[in-house]
Amino acid sequence: MSRKLRLALLVPALLSAYFLLAIGYRYAQEQRIVDDCLSRMHGSFDYATMRCDLEQNHPYVPYRTRHPDDARNAVVAGITLAAILLTYQFAMPPRKPRQ
């Protein structure tokens, strides 16, 4: 496989992997912040300001409501990454057996 084709596949693969990791990181970070507020500080998390409030009670706002496009973006990035990896796998010339 030529170096240009490898580079052409590497760039979108890295972008897709970045988007998957960024979405996963944001989800995990928000879960950690909310859990820290509720468990350690015994407060109520204000999802509008993304801060822990020790005085008022705030309603729960699901992650899907706060970030409605994350599920679709993760699926698109995952499918794109899988397609790129499959293209890379099938575009490679077969290996010659050793003698």
VOVO-912015 format. One record per atom (N, C-alpha, C): x, y negated, z negated. Coordinates in nm, 4 decimals, decimal comma. Example, Ala and Ser with C-alpha at 12.3 -4.5 7.8 and 13.67 -1.06 7.14 Angstrom:
BEGIN
east = 1,3190; north = 0,5690; up = -0,7800
east = 1,2300; north = 0,4500; up = -0,7800
east = 1,3200; north = 0,3300; up = -0,7800
east = 1,2850; north = 0,2250; up = -0,7080
east = 1,3670; north = 0,1060; up = -0,7140
east = 1,2900; north = -0,0030; up = -0,7870
//
This chain:
BEGIN
east = 0,0851; north = 0,1165; up = 0,0000
east = 0,0000; north = 0,0000; up = 0,0000
east = 0,0899; north = -0,1231; up = 0,0000
east = 0,0524; north = -0,2200; up = 0,0758
east = 0,1362; north = -0,3387; up = 0,0878
east = 0,1274; north = -0,4240; up = -0,0387
east = 0,2292; north = -0,5036; up = -0,0576
east = 0,2339; north = -0,5901; up = -0,1743
east = 0,1210; north = -0,6930; up = -0,1722
east = 0,0835; north = -0,7387; up = -0,0526
east = -0,0245; north = -0,8376; up = -0,0427
east = -0,1572; north = -0,7789; up = -0,0884
east = -0,1835; north = -0,6534; up = -0,0521
east = -0,3079; north = -0,5895; up = -0,0944
east = -0,3079; north = -0,5682; up = -0,2448
east = -0,1942; north = -0,5300; up = -0,3002
east = -0,1858; north = -0,5134; up = -0,4458
east = -0,2138; north = -0,6446; up = -0,5173
east = -0,1555; north = -0,7531; up = -0,4676
east = -0,1783; north = -0,8841; up = -0,5278
east = -0,3233; north = -0,9274; up = -0,5099
east = -0,3803; north = -0,8986; up = -0,3941
east = -0,5200; north = -0,9340; up = -0,3684
east = -0,6139; north = -0,8584; up = -0,4619
east = -0,5763; north = -0,7402; up = -0,5040
east = -0,6585; north = -0,6641; up = -0,5986
east = -0,6261; north = -0,7001; up = -0,7433
east = -0,5034; north = -0,7408; up = -0,7697
east = -0,4623; north = -0,7712; up = -0,9063
east = -0,5300; north = -0,8965; up = -0,9608
east = -0,5391; north = -0,9988; up = -0,8803
east = -0,5950; north = -1,1258; up = -0,9275
east = -0,7414; north = -1,1107; up = -0,9711
east = -0,8315; north = -1,0554; up = -0,8873
east = -0,9695; north = -1,0400; up = -0,9361
east = -0,9821; north = -0,9380; up = -1,0494
east = -0,8933; north = -0,8385; up = -1,0529
east = -0,8971; north = -0,7423; up = -1,1636
east = -0,8628; north = -0,8115; up = -1,2952
east = -0,7627; north = -0,8970; up = -1,2932
east = -0,7267; north = -0,9710; up = -1,4141
east = -0,8373; north = -1,0671; up = -1,4566
east = -0,9010; north = -1,1328; up = -1,3607
east = -1,0124; north = -1,2228; up = -1,3933
east = -1,1291; north = -1,1465; up = -1,4549
east = -1,1621; north = -1,0322; up = -1,3977
east = -1,2715; north = -0,9509; up = -1,4510
east = -1,2392; north = -0,9027; up = -1,5915
east = -1,1162; north = -0,8568; up = -1,6115
east = -1,0758; north = -0,8110; up = -1,7442
east = -1,0783; north = -0,9264; up = -1,8446
east = -1,0370; north = -1,0439; up = -1,8006
east = -1,0409; north = -1,1611; up = -1,8885
east = -1,1838; north = -1,1918; up = -1,9326
east = -1,2785; north = -1,1901; up = -1,8388
east = -1,4177; north = -1,2195; up = -1,8741
east = -1,4735; north = -1,1153; up = -1,9705
east = -1,4420; north = -0,9890; up = -1,9488
east = -1,4877; north = -0,8855; up = -2,0415
east = -1,4300; north = -0,9080; up = -2,1816
east = -1,3023; north = -0,9357; up = -2,1882
east = -1,2389; north = -0,9588; up = -2,3178
east = -1,2901; north = -1,0861; up = -2,3847
east = -1,3133; north = -1,1909; up = -2,3068
east = -1,3623; north = -1,3165; up = -2,3642
east = -1,5021; north = -1,3006; up = -2,4232
east = -1,5878; north = -1,2292; up = -2,3539
east = -1,7236; north = -1,2071; up = -2,4052
east = -1,7189; north = -1,1211; up = -2,5310
east = -1,6394; north = -1,0165; up = -2,5277
east = -1,6257; north = -0,9310; up = -2,6459
east = -1,5658; north = -1,0045; up = -2,7640
east = -1,4660; north = -1,0884; up = -2,7387
east = -1,4032; north = -1,1654; up = -2,8454
east = -1,5022; north = -1,2645; up = -2,9069
east = -1,5784; north = -1,3333; up = -2,8222
east = -1,6750; north = -1,4304; up = -2,8751
east = -1,7797; north = -1,3613; up = -2,9614
east = -1,8284; north = -1,2456; up = -2,9156
east = -1,9277; north = -1,1711; up = -2,9926
east = -1,8694; north = -1,1291; up = -3,1285
east = -1,7508; north = -1,0711; up = -3,1269
east = -1,6894; north = -1,0258; up = -3,2517
east = -1,6583; north = -1,1425; up = -3,3443
east = -1,6127; north = -1,2529; up = -3,2904
east = -1,5803; north = -1,3713; up = -3,3715
east = -1,7063; north = -1,4265; up = -3,4385
east = -1,8152; north = -1,4361; up = -3,3632
east = -1,9391; north = -1,4873; up = -3,4224
east = -1,9914; north = -1,3925; up = -3,5290
east = -1,9821; north = -1,2625; up = -3,5055
east = -2,0276; north = -1,1664; up = -3,6057
east = -1,9452; north = -1,1788; up = -3,7339
east = -1,8143; north = -1,1996; up = -3,7192
east = -1,7281; north = -1,2134; up = -3,8353
east = -1,7621; north = -1,3392; up = -3,9141
east = -1,7871; north = -1,4491; up = -3,8431
east = -1,8196; north = -1,5760; up = -3,9101
east = -1,9522; north = -1,5650; up = -3,9854
east = -2,0519; north = -1,5058; up = -3,9211
east = -2,1832; north = -1,4913; up = -3,9847
east = -2,1731; north = -1,3981; up = -4,1049
east = -2,1033; north = -1,2872; up = -4,0889
east = -2,0894; north = -1,1918; up = -4,1991
east = -2,0149; north = -1,2538; up = -4,3161
east = -1,9141; north = -1,3321; up = -4,2877
east = -1,8388; north = -1,3999; up = -4,3927
east = -1,9297; north = -1,4956; up = -4,4696
east = -2,0135; north = -1,5672; up = -4,3980
east = -2,1059; north = -1,6615; up = -4,4622
east = -2,2066; north = -1,5886; up = -4,5504
east = -2,2668; north = -1,4827; up = -4,4949
east = -2,3725; north = -1,4140; up = -4,5676
east = -2,3179; north = -1,3305; up = -4,6830
east = -2,2104; north = -1,2578; up = -4,6601
east = -2,1607; north = -1,1649; up = -4,7614
east = -2,0684; north = -1,2299; up = -4,8643
east = -1,9715; north = -1,3035; up = -4,8182
east = -1,8720; north = -1,3573; up = -4,9100
east = -1,9197; north = -1,4845; up = -4,9789
east = -1,9839; north = -1,5736; up = -4,9011
east = -2,0230; north = -1,7033; up = -4,9566
east = -2,1679; north = -1,7059; up = -5,0051
east = -2,2440; north = -1,6018; up = -4,9743
east = -2,3846; north = -1,5919; up = -5,0130
east = -2,4646; north = -1,7144; up = -4,9695
east = -2,4392; north = -1,7567; up = -4,8467
east = -2,5094; north = -1,8715; up = -4,7922
east = -2,6033; north = -1,8300; up = -4,6807
east = -2,6521; north = -1,9278; up = -4,6088
east = -2,7385; north = -1,9064; up = -4,4932
east = -2,6665; north = -1,9665; up = -4,3723
east = -2,6618; north = -1,8908; up = -4,2646
east = -2,5889; north = -1,9382; up = -4,1475
east = -2,6802; north = -2,0217; up = -4,0599
east = -2,6348; north = -2,1419; up = -4,0263
east = -2,7089; north = -2,2321; up = -3,9384
east = -2,6568; north = -2,2120; up = -3,7963
east = -2,7360; north = -2,1425; up = -3,7137
east = -2,6920; north = -2,1103; up = -3,5781
east = -2,6902; north = -2,2325; up = -3,4866
east = -2,7619; north = -2,3377; up = -3,5223
east = -2,7622; north = -2,4591; up = -3,4402
east = -2,6270; north = -2,5296; up = -3,4472
east = -2,5669; north = -2,5309; up = -3,5649
east = -2,4372; north = -2,5968; up = -3,5811
east = -2,3230; north = -2,4975; up = -3,5959
east = -2,3556; north = -2,3681; up = -3,6058
east = -2,2582; north = -2,2600; up = -3,6241
east = -2,1752; north = -2,2830; up = -3,7512
east = -2,2456; north = -2,3155; up = -3,8594
east = -2,1803; north = -2,3375; up = -3,9881
east = -2,2591; north = -2,2703; up = -4,0995
east = -2,1887; north = -2,2410; up = -4,2054
east = -2,2509; north = -2,1816; up = -4,3227
east = -2,3108; north = -2,2930; up = -4,4082
east = -2,4344; north = -2,2733; up = -4,4479
east = -2,5040; north = -2,3720; up = -4,5296
east = -2,5355; north = -2,3062; up = -4,6639
east = -2,4861; north = -2,3641; up = -4,7704
east = -2,5064; north = -2,3071; up = -4,9035
east = -2,6294; north = -2,3640; up = -4,9730
east = -2,6985; north = -2,4587; up = -4,9091
east = -2,8118; north = -2,5229; up = -4,9750
east = -2,9459; north = -2,4888; up = -4,9125
east = -2,9534; north = -2,4808; up = -4,7798
east = -3,0801; north = -2,4553; up = -4,7111
east = -3,0809; north = -2,3163; up = -4,6504
east = -3,2007; north = -2,2629; up = -4,6331
east = -3,2177; north = -2,1352; up = -4,5659
east = -3,2498; north = -2,1618; up = -4,4186
east = -3,1830; north = -2,0894; up = -4,3285
east = -3,2016; north = -2,1090; up = -4,1849
east = -3,2508; north = -1,9794; up = -4,1213
east = -3,3327; north = -1,9902; up = -4,0165
east = -3,3827; north = -1,8687; up = -3,9507
east = -3,2725; north = -1,8000; up = -3,8687
east = -3,2877; north = -1,6689; up = -3,8526
east = -3,1944; north = -1,5904; up = -3,7723
east = -3,2214; north = -1,6155; up = -3,6240
east = -3,1176; north = -1,6364; up = -3,5475
east = -3,1277; north = -1,6544; up = -3,4031
east = -3,0417; north = -1,5455; up = -3,3395
east = -3,1021; north = -1,4506; up = -3,2672
east = -3,0249; north = -1,3401; up = -3,2097
east = -2,9182; north = -1,3883; up = -3,1119
east = -2,8124; north = -1,3085; up = -3,1019
east = -2,7011; north = -1,3409; up = -3,0116
east = -2,7508; north = -1,3555; up = -2,8685
east = -2,8410; north = -1,2682; up = -2,8275
east = -2,8933; north = -1,2713; up = -2,6901
east = -2,9680; north = -1,4013; up = -2,6614
east = -3,0302; north = -1,4585; up = -2,7624
east = -3,0992; north = -1,5867; up = -2,7460
east = -2,9977; north = -1,7006; up = -2,7361
east = -2,8924; north = -1,6933; up = -2,8162
east = -2,7907; north = -1,7990; up = -2,8158
east = -2,7034; north = -1,7944; up = -2,6910
east = -2,6798; north = -1,6749; up = -2,6379
east = -2,5945; north = -1,6579; up = -2,5199
east = -2,6667; north = -1,5672; up = -2,4199
east = -2,7672; north = -1,6180; up = -2,3515
east = -2,8509; north = -1,5318; up = -2,2668
east = -2,7791; north = -1,4731; up = -2,1452
east = -2,6699; north = -1,5329; up = -2,1016
east = -2,6020; north = -1,4849; up = -1,9811
east = -2,4899; north = -1,3856; up = -2,0092
east = -2,4545; north = -1,3640; up = -2,1358
east = -2,3407; north = -1,2784; up = -2,1675
east = -2,3596; north = -1,1342; up = -2,1211
east = -2,4781; north = -1,0785; up = -2,1384
east = -2,5008; north = -0,9393; up = -2,0981
east = -2,4830; north = -0,9246; up = -1,9472
east = -2,5430; north = -1,0135; up = -1,8712
east = -2,5311; north = -1,0073; up = -1,7258
east = -2,3863; north = -1,0303; up = -1,6813
east = -2,3197; north = -1,1266; up = -1,7419
east = -2,1805; north = -1,1540; up = -1,7057
east = -2,0898; north = -1,0357; up = -1,7379
east = -2,1139; north = -0,9699; up = -1,8495
east = -2,0326; north = -0,8537; up = -1,8864
east = -2,0555; north = -0,7384; up = -1,7886
east = -2,1799; north = -0,7170; up = -1,7478
east = -2,2092; north = -0,6101; up = -1,6516
east = -2,1434; north = -0,6403; up = -1,5170
east = -2,1554; north = -0,7633; up = -1,4712
east = -2,0939; north = -0,8011; up = -1,3428
east = -1,9417; north = -0,7869; up = -1,3497
east = -1,8815; north = -0,8329; up = -1,4590
east = -1,7359; north = -0,8213; up = -1,4728
east = -1,6935; north = -0,6752; up = -1,4809
east = -1,7689; north = -0,5931; up = -1,5513
east = -1,7362; north = -0,4504; up = -1,5616
east = -1,7480; north = -0,3784; up = -1,4290
east = -1,8540; north = -0,4062; up = -1,3558
east = -1,8720; north = -0,3433; up = -1,2241
east = -1,7641; north = -0,3904; up = -1,1279
east = -1,7317; north = -0,5183; up = -1,1325
east = -1,6259; north = -0,5713; up = -1,0463
east = -1,4922; north = -0,5062; up = -1,0788
east = -1,4604; north = -0,4949; up = -1,2059
east = -1,3349; north = -0,4322; up = -1,2460
east = -1,3305; north = -0,2859; up = -1,2020
east = -1,4406; north = -0,2134; up = -1,2211
east = -1,4454; north = -0,0734; up = -1,1791
east = -1,4298; north = -0,0605; up = -1,0276
east = -1,4945; north = -0,1480; up = -0,9522
east = -1,4838; north = -0,1431; up = -0,8057
east = -1,3410; north = -0,1720; up = -0,7610
east = -1,2762; north = -0,2672; up = -0,8254
east = -1,1385; north = -0,3002; up = -0,7894
east = -1,0453; north = -0,1829; up = -0,8204
east = -1,0647; north = -0,1227; up = -0,9376
east = -0,9804; north = -0,0087; up = -0,9736
east = -1,0024; north = 0,1101; up = -0,8812
east = -1,1272; north = 0,1334; up = -0,8408
east = -1,1545; north = 0,2407; up = -0,7448
east = -1,0938; north = 0,2096; up = -0,6085
east = -1,1040; north = 0,0844; up = -0,5670
east = -1,0437; north = 0,0449; up = -0,4391
east = -0,8934; north = 0,0656; up = -0,4435
east = -0,8329; north = 0,0278; up = -0,5541
east = -0,6887; north = 0,0455; up = -0,5696
east = -0,6526; north = 0,1941; up = -0,5646
east = -0,7308; north = 0,2766; up = -0,6334
east = -0,7031; north = 0,4203; up = -0,6376
east = -0,7127; north = 0,4833; up = -0,4986
east = -0,8175; north = 0,4499; up = -0,4251
east = -0,8385; north = 0,5118; up = -0,2935
east = -0,7529; north = 0,4483; up = -0,1839
east = -0,7014; north = 0,3286; up = -0,2072
east = -0,6188; north = 0,2630; up = -0,1064
east = -0,4730; north = 0,3073; up = -0,1143
east = -0,4367; north = 0,3695; up = -0,2243
east = -0,2990; north = 0,4155; up = -0,2378
east = -0,2754; north = 0,5358; up = -0,1471
east = -0,1615; north = 0,5423; up = -0,0830
east = -0,1319; north = 0,6585; up = 0,0012
east = -0,1135; north = 0,7814; up = -0,0865
east = -0,1467; north = 0,8989; up = -0,0346
east = -0,1306; north = 1,0204; up = -0,1154
east = 0,0172; north = 1,0456; up = -0,1431
east = 0,0429; north = 1,1017; up = -0,2594
east = 0,1807; north = 1,1309; up = -0,2979
east = 0,2310; north = 1,2544; up = -0,2258
east = 0,3537; north = 1,2499; up = -0,1891
east = 0,4138; north = 1,3653; up = -0,1246
east = 0,4616; north = 1,4626; up = -0,2313
east = 0,4336; north = 1,5912; up = -0,2138
east = 0,4784; north = 1,6873; up = -0,3148
east = 0,6313; north = 1,7011; up = -0,3132
east = 0,6874; north = 1,7227; up = -0,4303
east = 0,8329; north = 1,7393; up = -0,4398
east = 0,8705; north = 1,8789; up = -0,3959
east = 0,9842; north = 1,8875; up = -0,3353
east = 1,0303; north = 2,0195; up = -0,2886
east = 1,1585; north = 2,0587; up = -0,3529
//
